């Protein structure tokens, strides 16, 4: 039991830092736009590139973690994350912002994110504990958003946006001592791989996975999840401003999303041990479509934003545990970091379009109306595509075992 909690608490804390640092960057869009003069589209594009790179980095770092160990990848990520945030204030062009925020910061955060942490934990835990562990680790990312969003806003107001970025950069180094739980000797790594069965190589595993309709449908649903989250994280402060409300409303809303997703993440991990994970995903995506539709017709008051944030937060990143769980059910844990990392890449391709198109929408139309409509349509489609995924009910699997 102590080993279980040491692993999941360390992983959750690492994710709190890396996700918290990423998810508060929307609060820096306006200061960056004013300081660099690059324009809202250029700043949005840099963050959109970051959405893609964060996803693209995860299968790459997943492969490295399988070969070199998770701890080394976590250390590399901490260095990249700190460097990217630290040099951002010195980037006076769109290209510079892409390098600092879109590449270094995003890749560094990806090295200490879902696929590496959930994959490493799953390889070290018994099958019956993995769903709950994934939910608990995922909740760490939500807690990070809850802490970092208001912290960043306070820092921006008190010491300026540059000092705020440097402070957040310094917190990246906290992941190094936390990652010690995942350090292992070469002999220990070899024994773990042998115990899991290394007969199937990564190329063969990828061929099998991409020939499986269920795996492709997971990718399709996760694309929408990324679109939805990146659009809101990047442009919710802009939406709040359009409604004539103070910046504190956006910071509080992002914090509420993070706090309520702690409940959602742990709840989805718990439900994943009892119900079909594909049905959990169906109801999550369907509820998002309904929540956005209700938001559009509601009066734009602080309370509306807070209720909207709470409802969205329940499912925000709670899609991660059932998605990772389904990948593990379909293909085992040997290459989970890589296979789940690839679904996260698709998630972040959606994130790229969510962040970038949001910037184009506000620059060309002066509002986000068409983005909200697209969000509703994509969320409804994501709910439907999860239904054909093949999955044995947990009760049936338990009885068979």
N, C-alpha and C positions, 0 to 999 in steps of 0.2 A: 504493500500500500504506500509506503513512504517513497519508494522509487517512482511509482505512478504519479504522485503529486509533485515530486521534484521535477519530473519531466514536463508535465502539463503546465505547471506554474511558471517555470522558466520560459517555455515556449510562448505562453500567453503574454508574459512581460516583454519578451523580445518583440512580439507582434504589436504590442501596445505602443512601443517606441517607433517602429518603422511605419505602421499605419497612421499613427497620430501625426507624425511629421508630414506624411503625404496628404492626409485628408484636411489639413488646415491651410493648404497652400492657396485655396480660393480666396482667403482673406487678404492675400498679398497681391491679388490681381490689380486692384485699383492703385495701390502704392507703386507697383512696378510700372504700370502704364504711365503714371504721372512722372516718375523719376527718369524713365528711359526714353519716353516719347515714342516708343516703338508702335504704339497703337494696340487697342484691345484685341484685334484679330491676331497680331503677332504674339502677344502674351498668351492668348487662348491656344494658339497653335503649338507653342512651346510646351504648355501643360498637356495638350493633346498628344504630342510626341511622347511625353512622359508616361501617359496612360498606356501607349503601345509598348514602349520600352520596358516598363514594369512587368507587363505580361510576357514579352518576348524573353526577358532575362530569366524567368522562372524555370522553364524547361532546361535552359542552358546551365543554370546553377544547380538544377536538380541532377543533371548528369554529373557535374563536378562533385556534388555532395555524395553521390553514389560511389565515386572513385576516390576522392580525396578526404571525405568526411564532412559532416555538416558544420562542425566547429570552424574549420578553415574558411568555409564559404561565408559564415556569419561574420567573421572578422573582416574579410574582404569587403563585405557589404557595409559594415560600419564605417570603414575608411572612405568608401565612395560616397556614401550618404552625407557624411560630415563635410567632405570636400565640395560636393555639389552645392550644398546650401551655403557654405562659407563664401564661395566665389560669385554667387548670384548677384550681390550688390555691385560688382565690378563689371557686369555684362551690360553694355550700353546699346546692344542691337538685338534683333530677333534671333540671329544665328547664335549669339552668345548665350541667350536665354535657353535656346534649344540644347546647347552643350551642357550648361549648368543644371537646369531643371529637367530638361527632356531626356538627357542621357545619364549623367553622373548620379544625380539625386534619385531618379527613378530606378536605375539599375541597382544602386546601393540598397534601396528599400526592398527591391525584389529579392535580393540575396538573403534577406531576413524575413521572408514573408511566407504565405500559406503553403506553397508546395514543398518547400524545404522543411518547414517546421512540422506540418501535419504528416508529411512523408516520413520524416525521421522518427516522430513519435509512434506512428503506426507500425513501423518496423520493429519497435522495441516493446510493444504492448500486445496483450492477447486480443483476439478478434472481438470478444464480447465487450471490451472496454474502448474500442477505437471510435465508435460513433460519439459517445459522450466526450471522450478526449478531444475530438475534432471540434465539437461544439464549444467546449471550455476554452480551447486555444483560440478559436475564432472570436470568442467574447473578449479576449485580451485586446484585439484590434479595435473593437467597439469602445472599450474602456479608454484606449489611447485617444480616440477621437473625442470622447467626452472630456478628457483632461486637456488635450492640446488645443482644441478650438477656442475655449475661453481664455486659456493661458496665452495663446498667440495674440488674441485681441487685446488683452491687458498689457502685454509687452509692447505691442505696436503703439498703444496709447501712451505708455509711460516712458519707454526708451527709444521709440522709433522703430520703423520696420526693419532697418538694417540690424540693429541690436537684437531684435526679435528673431531674425533668421539665424544669427550667430549663436544665440542661446539654444535654439532648437537643434542646430548643428552639433553643439556640444553634447546634447543628450544622446546622440547616436552612439557614442562610445560606451554607454551603459549596456549595450547588447553584448559586448565582449565578455565581461565576467558572467553574464547570464547564460551565455552559450557554452560555458564549461560543462554543463550537464550533458552535452552532446559530443563531447570529446571522447575518443576511443582509440585504442592502440590498433596497429595494423593487424595483429593477430585476432583482436576482438572483432574488427570489421570483417575479416575473412571468415571467421566462424559464423557471424550473423548472416552473411551472404550465403554460405553453405547451408545453413539451417533453413533459409527461405527457399532454397532451390534455385540455382543459377543456370539451369539447363537451357532456358530460353534467353536469347540475346536481345538487346534493345531493338535492333533492326527488325527481327522477327516479331517482337512484341508490338512495334509500331504498325507493321503490316496487318497484323491481326486486329488491332484496335481500330484502325481507319477503314477496315472492311466490315466493321460491326455497326449496324444502323443505330443501335442504342447509344453508342459512344458519340456518333455524329449528332444525334438529337440533343445530347447533353451540351455539345458545343453550341448548337443553335440557341438553346435557351439561355446559356451563359453569355452569349453575345448581347442579348437584350439587357441582362443584368448589368453588364459593364456600361452600356449606353446610358442607362438610367442613372446609375450612381455617379459616373463622371460628369454628366450634365449638371446634376444637382450640386455636387461638391464644388465644381468650378463656377457655376453661375447662380447658385442660390443667393449669394450676397448681392449680385446684380439685380435679381428679381425683387429682393427686399428693397433695394434702393429705388427701383421703378415704382414701387408701391408707396414711396414717400416715408418709409420707416427707417429708424436709426440702424447703424451697422451692428449694434449690440443684438438686435433681433436675429440676424443671420448667425452670429457666433453662438447665441443661446440655442438656436434651432439645430445647428450642427452638433452641439453638445447633447441635446435631447436625443437626436438620432443615435449617437454613440451609446448613450445610457440605456435607451430602450432596446438597442440591439444586443446588449449583454443578455437581457432576458430572452430575446428571440434566438440568439445563437445557442445558449445552453438548452433552451426548450427544443430547438430543432435537433440538437444532438441526442437529447433524451427521447424524443419522438422517433428518431431514426432507428432506435433499438426495438420499437414496438409496431411501427407502421411502415408502409411502403414509402421509400424516400421520394419516389417519383410523384406521389400524391402530395407530399409535403411541398415539393417544388411547384406543383400545379396551383395549390391554394395560395402560395406566396406570390406568384406572378399575377394571378387573378386579382388578389387584393390590392396590388400596386396599381393596376389599371383603374380599379374603382376609386382608390384614394386620390389619384391625380384628377379624375373626372370630377369628384366632389370638390377638390381644391379650386378648380376653375370657376365653379359657380358660387363659391363661398366669398363673403366679404373679406377684403385683404387687411386684416388686423393682426397685431402681434399674436393674439390667441389662436387665430387661424393657422398661422405659421407653426406655432408650438404644437397644436393638435396634429397638423399635417406631418410634422417631423416625428412625432411619437408613433403615429400609425406606420409611416414608412420605415422607421427605425426597427420595428419588430421584425421586418423581413430584410432589412438593409443588406447585411452580409451574412445573414442566417442561411442564405442559399449555399454557402460554402460547405458546411458539414454534410448535407445530403448529396451534394455533387461529388465531393471527395469520397464519400461513402459508397456511392454507386460505382465510381471508377474502381475502388477497391474490391467491390463485390464482383464486378465484371472480369477483372484481370489480376487480382491479387495485389500484394504490397511490394513485390520485388522492384517494380519500376513505377511505383505510385508517384514519386516526386516528379518524374518526367511526364507521365501521362496526365496527371492532374495539372502539372505546369502548362501543358499544351492547351487544356481547357481554359486556363487562366489567360493564355495568350489570346484566345478567341474572345474571352471576356474583355480584354483590354483593347482589342481591335474595335469592339463596340464602344469602349471607353474613349478611344481616339475620336470617333465620329461624334459622340455625345459632347465632348469638350469643345471640339473644333467647330461643329455646326452650330453650337450654341453661340459662339463668338460671331459667326457669320450672320446668324439670325438677328442678333441685337444690333449689329453694324448696319444691316441692310433694311430691316423693318422697324427697328426701334423697340422691339419687344420679343418675347419668347413664345408667342402663341402657337406657332406651327411646331415648335419643339415639343410642347406639351401634348399636342395631338399625336405626334409621332410616338411619343412615350407611351400613350395609352394603347395605340395600335400594336406596338412591339411587345408590350407586357401581356396583352391578351393572346398574341400569337405564341409567346414563350410558354404560357400556361398550357396551351393545346399541344405543343410539340413534345411535352414531357409524358403525355399519356401513353404513347405506344412503346415506351422504353420497357424492355423486359426486366422484370425483377420479381423474385420470389418473396412472398410475404415473410417477415421475420419469424412469425409463429410457425409457419410451415417449415422454414429452414431449421429452426430449433428442434421441431419434432423429428425431422429427418436425421439430424445429428444424433 
